[in-house]
Every structure is written in C-alpha cells, then in structure tokens.
Amino acid sequence: MRFLPVSDTAVMVELRDLDETTRLFTALTAADLPGVREVVPAARTILVVFDPRRVTPAELVERLRAVEPAARAAGAGRSVTLDVRYDGQDLAEVAGLLGVSAEELVRRHQAATWTVAFTGYAPGFGYLVGDDELFDVPRRSSPRTRIPAGSVGLAGRFSGVYPRESPGGWQLIGRTDAAMWDIDRDPPALLAPGTTVRFTRVERELVPVRGPRPAPVASQSSVEVVSPGIQLVLQDLGRPGHLGEGVAASGAADRAALRAANRAVGNAPGTAVLELAGGGAALRFTGAGVLALAGASVAAELRTAGGGRLPVLPGPFAVEDGDELRFGAQSDGLRTVVAVRGGFDVPAALASLATDTLSGVGPSPLRAGDRLALHGPAAAPHAVDPSPVAAADLPRAGRTVDLDVVLGPRTDWFTPAALEALTTREWEVTPRSDRVGIRLAGTPLERSRDGELPSEGAVTGAIQVPPDGQPVLFGPDHPLTGGYPVIGAVVDAHLDLVGQLPPGARVRFHPRAPFTDL
C-alpha cells in the first residue's frame, strides 16, 4: 500500500487493483478507526477523511497499515436493466477510437455484463466494470460544463450514467430516463456496489430527468423571491457523513459568514441561510422578521410597504409585512448570506437544507415566484446580537489572494516546471466558475506522466488538472470522485476565502511542505 497526502483533513490509500481496494474498504468500514470520519473507495484508491483534532496523519497511517483487507468484498446481489437511446454526441468518435463501427460499439455495450465496482462523483452515479475488453476509452481532454441528466458515458474501463445535469469529462454514447437517484425511494440510489447492470437499446424519445421544485407554501410568515439575482440558494453547514452513498457534504461556501449572520439574529450557528452569488436579488416578506447580512459586501435597500427606502446597515434589522429587501452589486467577495431569525420551515434532505447544485440533493436553486415558509422570530433560541457584523477582508476582481495548500496526491504526475508554475505564479479566476468548481487561467501545467488516472476520491479545495493544463479548484458541490490528477488542495482554514473568489480575482498557492508519501 502507498499512503498519499490529500489535504489537511484527508489521506489516500493506493492499492494494487480494484479487488484489493474493495476488500480493504470492507475491512475499514468494519474497523471504525478513531478519528476517521468517512472513507470513499474508488478504482485503486480509498480516500480517508479524518478529524485532525483527534488524529494526526502519521497516527492515521499507522492505524491504516494495521488493517488487513477482508477475505471478500460485500456484494449487492441485485440486477438492473437500463433502457438506452444510443444517440450520444461522442458515439461516432468513440467508435473510431476503438476501431469499430458505431453499430458494433452499441451492440457490444448491450451484450456486456456490467457490475457496479463503486459509487461516487454524485449521488446515484455508479462506476460500472464490464466483461468486454473492448471498452477502454480516454476521457475528453477538457470536461464539458453541462452534461444532461441520464447521459450514458464511457471513461477508461468504466461505463456510467449521469444522475442529473452536471459537468464531466466522460465520452457520451446515449441517454436513459431511469431515475438513478430518488431521495424518496428506499434506497435512494438505483445502483450499489455489486449490482449487475444490463443495457437495452430503445428508439423511443426519452423524458428528461428533472429535479424537484419547492412546493408552494401558505404561511403567515414567509419570504417570496421577487428576483433571485445570478444565483440564490439555501445553505447550512451541509450533510457530512454520506460520502459512502455518493452524497457530498455541500453546505455554505463561506461558513464563517453563515455563523456570523446567524449569531446576529440569535439563531443556532448552523441554521440555514440564503446564499446570494453576484447580487441583484429582491425578496418580499409576509409577516414581521429580523434579518442580518454577512459575507460579500453588497449595497442593500429596504423598501417598506409604506413606500419608504432605507439603507441596510451592518447588524440585525427588522422587516414588516410587505417589505422588500433589494440587493445591488457586490463590491468585495462573491457570496452574501441572509439569515432570518427563526430560520426556514422547509423540508430537509438527509437532515440538511443545503442546496447541492451538482447532485440535486436538497432544495433546488430558487427562482422568481418561489415562496419559503419561515418558522418565525420566536423559534430562535438566542437573543439578537445588536453589534454590527464584522466585515471580513474579502477578495475582489484584480486583487491577489494567498491560499495555503497541501501538495498531493498526484503531484508527481507533473513536471518540476509545472509545480513551480503552480506555486510561484498567479492564477486568474474565470467567469466559468460556480459552486462546483472554480476554473483558473494561467500557464498550463504540464504532466510528467501520460495516460489515464483511474477515478479516485477528491475533497473540497482540491486542485484538479485536466489535460488542457488549466486547474479547476473544487468548491463545496464538487464531484466526489474524478479521473483527472489532483496536484494539491487548499487547506480547510482557507476554504471560506475560496467560496468568496469572484471572476477576475487572482490566487497564489503556497505549499505547506514539499510533496512526499506519508
């Protein structure tokens, strides 16, 4: 086994093959090691997330070495058939890469028996290993930013189905309308490790898979979205503990801002808030309430039901029935959080109100006309803190932000020149950025190793490098696994800064230590 650094809260175990990986995963799950929060299996690796307050990386590695792989991996013993319309945009190109006709590729994809080796990337996404040696397909050199839900893809020796619209670098050969993930189903995921999958060709038009919308509410106390701005979502501290089900923690991009706004209105620290990216939103209130803003600096105005216009000052402020809160442009930072005393009376998904924009778990991003019920001010457990919310020193376009990183797990996949470029040059945040990932522009990072990397686990803050050499910095809604090498990861203490990076800002990475195996 090889032990690799991932971040200041995770290490990676690299093994010989998929069989050894699944057997060690079975043993680790049973071992319940002190300080280990979660384990995420992949093709030849296991990502181990730990609590640095309870165990050091060196202590963790010593405990991991002592765990013997199980005699056999647990299997699901189920069989699933998926109807596929083979009309993927990469079908002809993939057939050419494999030296067969498109029709032959489709025939063999159906004839093969596929087995779920592991799950990850997103809830309901299974990595399927087939029994036909034909299928060994390189990923795209640059990932697509939007792949439709239900898309059937190939990458390396795996096939898989995207549970919902998301970015990705797999080669697309078709579509299915099967619901790969349904939180109201037991179990929510259609596929689990050990499940056998067969694909069947159909010619009918398939119905797109869509996520749920918030249900209409009738409440004496509520907030209506008049305009969502660029993006308006509900967020709390996320849903940790579900990585094994393919569910990311998600949660607020700026956790300190969430806690500060909640403290100002007397809520518990992790109460859900509205997270506004880019400004420009408008909210209308039914009933009275107490609010506070934190995070990105934004010009905000309260338009009262009586026609008045009041500037919103730092600290908690009251709203009355019929008042509107309007946001202008943000100056520093990217995301403003809005805490409401008492919180939101919205159904939870896996005990959280966090919106995961990649997986679709949790409430959908808010649109004009959506109404959210409120618990009301009396539901808050603490007194309002009248002191102004402290303004943080946040990034802005044109300024440079310094971020500490842990090098690994695949730093040795890159040339010394690439490592020097990563750690000595500035990287610009591009507009093609969101809660899933921040796309950076700069000197392309050159690999020292060619070929495909088997999919493996990744953490928030990971710096993944596609073949075009332009890094992608993973945000809170990132895929749980991926096949592009990760050269390093931003430390946990600097992730709130990452969540506030606007387009045009620049970042500079500072390694905490040279890269080495643990």
ZAVO-905992 format. One record per residue: x, y, z of N, C-alpha, C in turn; residue in three letters. Coordinates in steps of 0.02 Angstrom, whole numbers, plus 50000, padded with zeros to 5 digits. Layout:
# residues N
XYZXYZXYZALA ...
END
This chain:
# residues 518
500424994050000500005000050000500445006250000MET 500175011349967500505017849966500035022949999ARG 500315027350041499915032250077500105039250053PHE 499605042950029499725049349997499355054950032LEU 499665060950037499305066650065498775069150016PRO 498205071350043497665074150002497515081250024VAL 497445082350088497335088950117497515088550190SER 497365093850228497505093550300496955089750338ASP 496455087050301495935083050333495825076350297THR 496265074350253496155068050216496825065250191ALA 496845058550188497405054950158497115049850109VAL 497545047250065497325042450016497755036150021MET 497415030350018497755023950017497735021349945VAL 498305020049915498335017349847498495009949851GLU 498115005949813498184998649814498334995949745LEU 498424989349740498634986349676498074986249624ARG 497464984649645496924983749597496254984849631ASP 495714984249590495044985449615494844980349668LEU 495044974049659494844968849707495134970349776ASP 495784972049779496084973549843495774979849875GLU 495594984649832495274990749856494614989249890THR 494184985349857493524983849885493584979749948THR 494084975249951494154971250012494404975450071ARG 494864980150057495094984450112494534989250134LEU 494144991550086493584995950104493104992250150PHE 492954985950135492524981950178492814981550249THR 493474980450254493794979850319493804986450357ALA 493934992050321493954998650353493265000550379LEU 492754998950341492075000550363491924997050429THR 492154990750435492034986950496492484989250553ALA 493084991850537493574993550589493374999650630ALA 493035004550598492815010650633493395013850672ASP 493925015750636494525018350667494395025050701LEU 494685026350760494595032750794494845038550751PRO 494455043750748494645049750710494455049550637GLY 494255043750611494055043250540493325045250533VAL 493205050150490492525052450479492175048550424ARG 492525047750366492215044250310492755041150267GLU 492555035950229493005032750181492645032350114VAL 493015033850060492725033949992493145029349947VAL 492875023549928493255019149884493225021449812PRO 493735019549773493745021049701494075015049667ALA 494335016149606494595010549567495195007149600ALA 495695011049623496285008149654496495011949717ARG 496035016049742496205020149800495615020449848THR 495765022449910495255023949960495425030649991ILE 494965035349987495045041850018494795041350090LEU 495225043250138495055042850209495035049950236VAL 494435052150256494335058850284494365058250360VAL 494775062550392494875061850465494795068650500PHE 494735068150565494685074050608495385075650635ASP 495705081050612496395082450634496445084150708PRO 495875085350741495895086550813495955080050852ARG 495805074450819495805067950854496385063350833ARG 496655064550773497175060150749497615063950700VAL 498275062750703498735065850655498785061350593THR 499015064050537499115059850478499575053850491PRO 500115054950529500585049450543500245044050585ALA 499855046050636499495041150677498975037350635GLU 498635040950591498135037850549498445032650502LEU 499005034350471499335029650426499535023350463VAL 499795024150525499985018250565499375013750577GLU 498805016750592498205012750604497945009550540ARG 498005013050484497775010250421498205004350400LEU 498855004750412499304999150395499124992750432ARG 498834993550490498684987750532498034984250512ALA 497654987250466497014984250445497134979350388VAL 496934973150397497004968050345496384968150300GLU 496474968150233495894967750188495464961650203PRO 494814962450195494354956950207494464951450155ALA 494244945350172494334939750126493954940850061ALA 493384944150065492994945750005492604952150016ARG 492444955549962492054961749966491314960049970ALA 490944964250004490214963250008489904964849940ALA 489424960849918489084962049854488354963349864GLY 488054967049817487344968949823486884963349800ALA 487104959249751486694953749728486074955649690GLY 486024961849666485434964049629485604964549554ARG 485084964749513485164965549441484694971049417SER 484954975549374484574981149349484654981449273VAL 484104982649236484124983649164483944990949148THR 484364994249108484265001249090484125001849016LEU 483555005148999483395006648929483805012648907ASP 484135012048849484585017248824484415018948752VAL 484375025348737484355027748668485065029748650ARG 485365026048604486075027048587486145032648536TYR 486125038848560486185044648516486685049648545ASP 487165047348585487645051848617488085055348567GLY 488275061448584488655065748537489365063248525GLN 489615058748568490285056148558490295049048529ASP 489715046448511489665039348491490125037848432LEU 490085041748379490475040348319491225041048334ALA 491415046248373492125047348388492405041648430GLU 492015039348480492255033848522492325027448482VAL 491845026148436491895020248394492535020448353ALA 492705026348327493325026948289493935025748332GLY 493925028248394494495027148439494595019748454LEU 494035015948457494075008848473494155004448411LEU 494125007448352494225003748291493634999448270GLY 493025001448290492414997848270491915002848244VAL 491375000248213490835004648191490405006648251SER 490025012048243489575014248297489075008748313ALA 488835005248262488344999948274488664994148314GLU 489294992548299489634987248336489754989248408GLU 489924995648419490024997948487489374997248527LEU 488814999348497488164998848532488004991548547VAL 488114987148499487954980048509488354977148567ARG 488994978848570489414975848622489284979148691ARG 489104985448690488924988648754488314985248785HIS 487824983248742487234979648766487404972448786GLN 487844969248748487994962148761488404961048824ALA 488784966148843489224965448901488814965048966ALA 489084961749015488814961849083489224966749123THR 488874971649151489214976949189489064976049263TRP 489564977349305489484976849377489704983249410THR 489324985649459489504991749495490094990249541VAL 490674993149524491274992149565491264996649627ALA 491055002949617491005007649673490555013349650PHE 490345017549696489925023349680490305029649699THR 490075035249673490415041549687490245046749635GLY 490655051849630490555057549586489945061549607TYR 489355058349607488735061549627488255056149651ALA 487735057849691487265052849714486955048949656PRO 486975042449660486695038149608487165036449551GLY 487775039149552488245037649498488645031449516PHE 488585026249475488965020149486489495019149434GLY 490085017149455490635015549408490565008149390TYR 490375006849327490225000049304490814997049267LEU 491024991149288491564987449255491244981949212VAL 491434981649147491154976749102491614970849090GLY 491334965649057491724959649043491954959348970ASP 491924965048934492154965348865492784969748864ASP 493344966848842493984970448842494004976348794GLU 493504976848750493494982348702493484989148737LEU 493124989548793492984996148822493554998548866PHE 493975002748836494505006348870494575013048834ASP 494215018048857494095024248820494405030148857VAL 494825034248824495095040148858494555045348871PRO 494625048948926494165054548940494285060248891ARG 493825064848889493905070848848494495075048875ARG 494835078448830495415082548851495195088448895SER 494575090848885494305096148928493595094348945SER 493415094349010492745092149029492215097049004PRO 491615094448989491045098648973490775101749037ARG 490515107849032490225111149090489515108849103THR 489165106049052488475103749062488365097249023ARG 488225091949060488045085549030487335083949053ILE 486875082449007486175081349026486085075349073PRO 485585075849117485425070249160485225064149118ALA 485435058349141485275052149105485785050349051GLY 486295054449041486795052948990487195046849009SER 487285042248961487685036248970488375037448942VAL 488895036348982489565038048960490065032448970GLY 490655033448939491215028848946491835032848966LEU 492255030049009492885033149028493345027749056ALA 493945027149028494375021749049494025015049035GLY 494025010649084493685004149078492985004249108ARG 492725010249123492085010849156491545013449109PHE 490925011549124490325014749097489935017649155SER 489505022449142489125025549196488565029749169GLY 488105031749214487525035849196487525042049241VAL 487495048049210487465054149249486765054849280TYR 486705055249346486045055549378485675062049365PRO 486035067449352485715073849338486205078149298ARG 485965083849274486395088249235486995090349277GLU 487595089649249488205091149286488785091749237SER 489355094549259489955094449218490265087549218PRO 490695086149169491035079649168491445078749105GLY 491915074049108492365072849052492285066149019GLY 491735062549034491635056049003491385056748932TRP 491505051548891491285051348822490555048948820GLN 490115052748788489395051348792489165047248732LEU 488825041648747488595037348693487835036548691ILE 487475038848741486745038048741486415041248800GLY 485755039648808485355042548863484875037348890ARG 484715038048954484195033948985483745038549026THR 483105036549035482665040549078482575037249146ASP 482975032249162482945029149229483165034149282ALA 482815034249338482985038549395483545035249434ALA 484155037449425484725034349459484725036049534MET 484425041749551484405043749621483715046749635TRP 483385044449688482735046949709482725046849785ASP 482765052649815482835052949888482225050149924ILE 481655049749888481045046949919480995039449909ASP 481485036449874481495029249864481935026049917ARG 481805019649933482215016049982482515009849949ASP 483185009749936483665015149948483625020449893PRO 483865026449906483815031849855484195030149790PRO 484775026849796485195025349737484945018949704ALA 484855019249637484665013349599485225008149598LEU 485855010649598486435006249593486825006249658LEU 487095000449676487524999749734488094995049715ALA 488664995549750489224990949734488984983649733PRO 489174980149679488964973249671488354972249627GLY 487984977549612487394977049569487604975349497THR 487254970649466487374968949395486914973149351THR 487194976049298486824980549254486854978049182VAL 486274978049149486244976649077485924982549043ARG 486184984448983485904989948944485494987148886PHE 484904990048874484454987948820484324993848775THR 484374992848709484284998248661483544999548650ARG 483345005948650482665007948633482705013848584VAL 482185014748544482175020248495481705025848514GLU 481285024748566480805029948585481165036048614ARG 480825041748610481095047848640481055047248716GLU 481585049248749481615048448822481425054948857LEU 481115054348914480905060148954481485062548996VAL 481665069048991482235071549031482105070649105PRO 482645069349142482615068749215482665075749244VAL 482185077649285482185084349314482175083949390ARG 482475088849422482465089049495481825092049520GLY 481675090949584481055093649613481075101149623PRO 480495104249621480425111349636480155112249707ARG 480295117849741480005118949807479235119149802PRO 478905115849849478185115849849477915122749868ALA 477335124849841477035131149862476885131149936PRO 476945136849967476815137250039476275142350053VAL 475895141050104475395145850128475555146850202ALA 475865152250218476095153350287476015160650305SER 475875161750368475815168650390476485172150387GLN 477015168350394477685170950394478085167550338SER 478275171350287478635168350230479035173650194SER 479455171350149479825175850105479725173650033VAL 479585178449990479475177049919480075179649879GLU 480305175649832480855177749789480555181849732VAL 480675188349733480455192649678480945191849620VAL 481585191849636482115190649587482675186949622SER 482945181449592483475177649625484175180349613PRO 484245185649571484915187849553485255182549511GLY 485925182349514486295177449474486185170349501ILE 486215169549567486065163049598485865164149670GLN 485305161049690485055161449758484885154349781LEU 485205152049834485105145249859485065145249934VAL 484745140049961484755138850033485395134950051LEU 485705136850106486305133350129486335133250205GLN 486595127650231486765127250302487475124450306ASP 487645120850358488315117950363488385111350327LEU 487875109450288487935103650244487715097150276GLY 487835091750239487625085050261488225080250262ARG 488715081250306489275076650311489045069750333PRO 489445064650317489285057950339488955053550287GLY 488875056150225488525052350173488955051150111HIS 489615051850117490045050750060489985043650034LEU 489875038950079489805031950058489205030750014GLY 488705035250016488115034849974488185039049911GLU 488785042049901488885046349844488615053349853GLY 488495055349916488195061949930488725066449962VAL 488885071949929489375076649955489085080450015ALA 489515083350055489285087350112488945093750089ALA 489195096750035488925103150010488965108250067SER 488455112550075488455117550129488715124250106GLY 488695129050152488865135950137489575136450110ALA 489665140550058490325141750030490765145750078ALA 490445150050118490805153950169490475152350236ASP 490775147450271490485145150334490515150450389ARG 491055154450389491115159650440490565164850432ALA 490405166650369489865171450357489195168750381ALA 489065162250369488445159250392488385159750468LEU 488925157950503488905158150576488815165250601ARG 489155170150569489115177050592488405179850583ALA 488085178450526487415180950515486915177750563ALA 486995171250575486545167850623486645170550694ASN 487255171850712487385174550779487035181350787ARG 487045185350735486745192050739485995191750751ALA 485645186750723484915186450732484705181650787VAL 485175178350821485015174050877484855166850859GLY 485035164750798484935157850778485495153350803ASN 485375146850802485915142050812486425142850755ALA 487065141550767487595143150717487485140050649PRO 487205133850646487145130450582486475131250548GLY 486045135850572485395136850542485465138850468THR 485005136350426485045137850355484945145250341ALA 485295147650290485255154550267485145154650192VAL 485005160450166485015161450093485715163550073LEU 485985160450021486645162149995486555165249926GLU 486725171549919486645175249857487315176349824LEU 487385173949763488005174949725487905180449673ALA 488325185549674488315190649622487845196349632GLY 487445196449684486995202049697486385201949650GLY 486005207449654485445208449607484795205149625GLY 484725202549686484105199049705483615203849738ALA 482985201449744482475205249780482025200249816ALA 481875201649880481475197249923480905201149953LEU 480305198049955479715201249985479475197050045ARG 479315200450101479155196950163478415197250180PHE 478155191650202477485191250231477575190050305THR 477335194650346477445194350418478075198050437GLY 478165199050501478745202650527479325197950537ALA 479935200750537480525196650546481125200750564GLY 481665197250582482315200450596482835197150552VAL 483235201150516483725198550468484425201250484LEU 484925198050455485605200550456485965197950395ALA 486425202050370486835200250311487555199150333LEU 487905194750298488625193750309488925191250244ALA 489585190950242489925188650182490095194350136GLY 489975193550072490165198550022489825205250036ALA 490205210650026489935217350034489455218849977SER 488855221049993488345222349943487935228349964VAL 487735232349914487285237949927486575235149933ALA 486255235949991485585233250002485125238750027ALA 484495238350007484005243450024483355240050044GLU 483045242650097482395240050119481855244850095LEU 481405242250052480845246150028480235244150069ARG 479985248750110479455247050156478785246950120THR 478295243650152477625243250123477315250150117ALA 477545254950159477275261650156477615266150104GLY 478095263450066478425267450014479095270250033GLY 479335268950094479985271450115480565267450086GLY 481155270550085481755267150062482295268250113ARG 482525262850144483005263250198483625259250180LEU 484225262150189484835258150177484915252950232PRO 485175247150213485305241750261486005242650289VAL 486045243550354486685244650388486935238150419LEU 487585237750436487835231750469487465230350534PRO 487355223950548486995222050608486285219850592GLY 485915217150641485235214750628484755220550613PRO 484245219250574483745224250558483065220850551PHE 482535224750562481855221950561481525223150494ALA 481075218450476480635219350418479925218450442VAL 479465221850407478755221250421478395218150362GLU 477765216350373477365213250321477345217650258ASP 477535214750201477515218350138478165221850119GLY 478655221850164479305225050148479675220950095ASP 480085224550056480525221350006481245222950021GLU 481665217850018482395218750025482705218049956LEU 483045223349933483335223249866484095223949871ARG 484435219949830485165219849829485435222749764PHE 485955226949771486295229449712486895225049696GLY 487415228149669488025224449651488455223349713ALA 488825217849712489295216449765489965219549748GLN 490315222049799490975225149788491535220249806SER 491585218449869492085213549890491755206749899ASP 492105201449876491835194749884491335193049829GLY 491015187249836490555184749786489885182749815LEU 489875180349878489255177549906489065181049971ARG 488435183549972488145186650031487655181650061THR 487675180750127487185176450160486675180750196VAL 486045178450195485485181850227485195177150279VAL 485275178950343484995174950397484335178150419ALA 483835173950432483185176150456483065173150524VAL 482895177250573482795174650641482255169150641ARG 482435163350669481985157750671482105152650616GLY 482395154850560482565150250505481975148650460GLY 482105144050413481645142350360481275135750375PHE 480615135850365480205129950377480135126150311ASP 480675122750292480735119350227480925112050240VAL 480645107150203480825100150214481575098950203PRO 481865095150249482575093650245482705087550202ALA 483295087150173483525081250136484145078550171ALA 484095072550199484635069650239484845074450294LEU 484335077050329484425081350388484765087950373ALA 484715090450312485035096750294484605100450242SER 484645107150244484305111350194484795113750141LEU 485415111150141485905113450092485705111550021ALA 485785116249975485675115049904486325112649873THR 486325106449849486905103849813486765104649738ASP 487085109549708486935111249638487165106049589THR 487635101749609487865096449564487415090349567LEU 487275088049626486905081749634486155082649633SER 485905088649649485185089749654484895087849721GLY 485305085649769485065084149836484915090649872VAL 484345091049905484145097149940483705101449897GLY 483515107349922483075111749883483405113949818PRO 482995114949767483255117449704483465124749710SER 483925127149667484075134349666483425138249657PRO 483365143849691482745147549694482625151649631LEU 481985152349613481785156149554481265161349575ARG 481155166049531480645171149543479965167749554ALA 479615169849606478965166949622478985161649676GLY 479575158849691479625153949745479495157349812ASP 479135153849856479005156349924479255151149974ARG 479595153550025479865149250077479535151150143LEU 479245146150176478945147250242479495148550293ALA 479335152650343479795154150397479525151550463LEU 479965149450507479745147350573479495153250615HIS 479755159150600479565165050639480075166650693GLY 480105173150713480625175350760480625171550826PRO 480045169350849480015166050915480375159350915ALA 480525156550856480855150050853481605150350864ALA 481895156350865482625157050875482795155850949ALA 483335152050962483495150251032483875155551071PRO 484155160551037484585165351070484335172451058HIS 484585177051099484415184051090484785186951030ALA 484485192050999484805195550943485445198950968VAL 485975198550929486605201950944486595208650908ASP 486515214250943486435220750909487075223550879PRO 487655220650895488285223350870488335222050795SER 488655226650758488725225650685489105219250668PRO 488915216050613489265210150589489955212350564VAL 490475209250591491155211250571491275209850497ALA 491545214750463491685214050391492355210350382ALA 492355205150342492965201350329493345204550272ALA 493995203150269494415205550214494335200450157ASP 493925202250107493725197550055494055199049988LEU 494085194049944494375195149878493945199749835PRO 494265202649785493895206449735494275205949669ARG 493935207549614494245207149548494875211649546ALA 495415208849519496035212549513496505211749572GLY 496255209149628496685208149686496925200849689ARG 497475199749725497765193049732497635190449802THR 497415184249806497285180849869497795175249878VAL 498095174849937498575169449952498215163749986ASP 498315157649959497985151649986498505146350002LEU 498485143750063498935138250082498665131650053ASP 499125127450030498925121050001499345115350028VAL 499055109450028499415103150039499535100049971VAL 500155098449955500305095349890500135087949892LEU 499815085549838499625078549834498895078049812GLY 498645072049797499015065749800499415064249736PRO 499305068149681499615066449617500095071849594ARG 500445074949641500945079949623501485077049578THR 501655070649588502185067549548501955065849478ASP 501355067449459501125066749390501315072949348TRP 501635077849379501775084149345502525085649345PHE 502745089449296503445091149290503655096149344THR 504305096649359504525101749406504335108749385PRO 504325110049319504125116649294503395118049310ALA 502975112849305502265113749321502165115249395ALA 502535111749438502485113049510502725120149527LEU 503255122249493503495129149503502975134149481GLU 502655132849424502135137449400501545137749447ALA 501345131949473500775131849520500915136049581LEU 501525135849607501665138749672502015145549669THR 502195147949611502535154449607502165159449564THR 501695157249523501345161849478500625162949502ARG 500325168249477499635169849495499155166649445GLU 498565164749471498045161549430497415165749434TRP 497125167049376496525171249373495885167049375GLU 495405169349415494755166049419494345168049357VAL 494115163149319493745164449258492995164749273THR 492595167749227491865167849237491555160849235PRO 491905155849208491635148949205491745145449272ARG 491485148549324491575145949392490905146049428SER 490825141249475490215140749514490355136949578ASP 489825134649612489915130949674490245124149664ARG 490215121449603490535115049589491285115849583VAL 491515120849546492225121749537492395128649509GLY 492985131049527493235137449503493765135949450ILE 493625138049389494095136949334494605142649333ARG 495245140749336495785145549339496145145949272LEU 496415151849257496785152849195497485155149211ALA 497965152249176498665153949185499095149549142GLY 499735148949159500185144549122499965137349128THR 499835133949072499615126949076500115122649115PRO 499855118349158500275113849197500405107549158LEU 501055106249146501255100549104501355094249146GLU 501075088749121501155082349156501835079249140ARG 502065075349188502665071149176502465064049159SER 501815062449169501555055749154500955056349107ARG 500945052249056500375051949011499895046449034ASP 499335045948998498875040549013498315042749060GLY 497855038049071497265039349112497395037549185GLU 497135041649229497145040249301496475037149320LEU 496475031149349495835028349372495485033149419PRO 494815033549414494435038149456494595036949530SER 494655042549567494805042149638494485048049674GLU 494435047449740494085052449780494425059149781GLY 494025064449791494285071249794493925075049850ALA 494235080349874493965084249930493815091349907VAL 493405094849946493315102049934493985105549939THR 494145109749891494785113149890495305109749847GLY 495145103749820495615100249777495745104249714ALA 496375104049690496575107449629496675102049576ILE 496155100949536496175095749485496415098749419GLN 496795094849381497095097449319496895092949260VAL 496435095249218496265091649157496845091749107PRO 496795087949052497345087749004497525094448973PRO 497065099448973497245105948945497705109948991ASP 497835107449052498315110549097498055116349138GLY 497405118149129497115123749167496755121049229GLN 496995122849289496725119749350495995121449363PRO 495655116849397494975117949422495005116949498VAL 494805122149534494815122049608494115120049632LEU 494065114249664493415111449682493075115449738PHE 492435116949728492025120349777491615115349818GLY 491145117749859490785113249905490325108249869PRO 490135109449807489695104849770490085100549720ASP 490725099549731491155096049684490965088749678HIS 491155085349623491065078149618491505074549669PRO 491255069049696491615065449748492215061649720LEU 492175059549657492735056049626492855059149557THR 493455058149531493625060649466494245057149438GLY 494355057949373494895054449341495465058949317GLY 495425065349332495985069849316496425070549379TYR 497085070749371497515070849431497445077349471PRO 497475076549537497445082249584498155083649607VAL 498375089849596499065091649612499125094249683ILE 498575096349714498595098849782497895100649805GLY 497835103149866497185105149893497275110949942ALA 496815115649939496815121349985496625118950054VAL 496965121450105496845119250174496155121550197VAL 495885117950246495205119250270495115126450293ASP 495605129350326495545136050353495465141450299ALA 495645139950237495605144850183495025143450134HIS 494595138450150494055136850104493525142350102LEU 493425146050156492935151550154493155156950105ASP 493815158150101494075162850052493945160349981LEU 494035153849970493895150949905493165152249886VAL 492705151549934492005152549920491825159649903GLY 492285164349916492145171449901492545174049841GLN 492855169649802493255171949745492805173949687LEU 492805180349667492405182449610492805181849545PRO 492485181649488492845181849424493305187949421PRO 493905186849396494395192349391494865192749450GLY 494695189449506495175189149562495755184549543ALA 496315185349576496895181049563497085177449628ARG 497355171349620497565167549678498295165449670VAL 498615164649727499305162249729499335156649781ARG 499595150849761499595144949805500265144349841PHE 500225142949906500825142149948500825135149979HIS 501285130749959501305124049989501535124350062PRO 501215120350104501425119950174502055115750182ARG 502165111050136502755106650140502875103650071ALA 503475101250057503595097749994503165091449990PRO 503035089249928502645083249918503065077049934PHE 502775072549973503095066149988502555061250011THR 502675054850001502225049850029502225050350105ASP 501675048350135501605048450208501935042250239LEU 
END
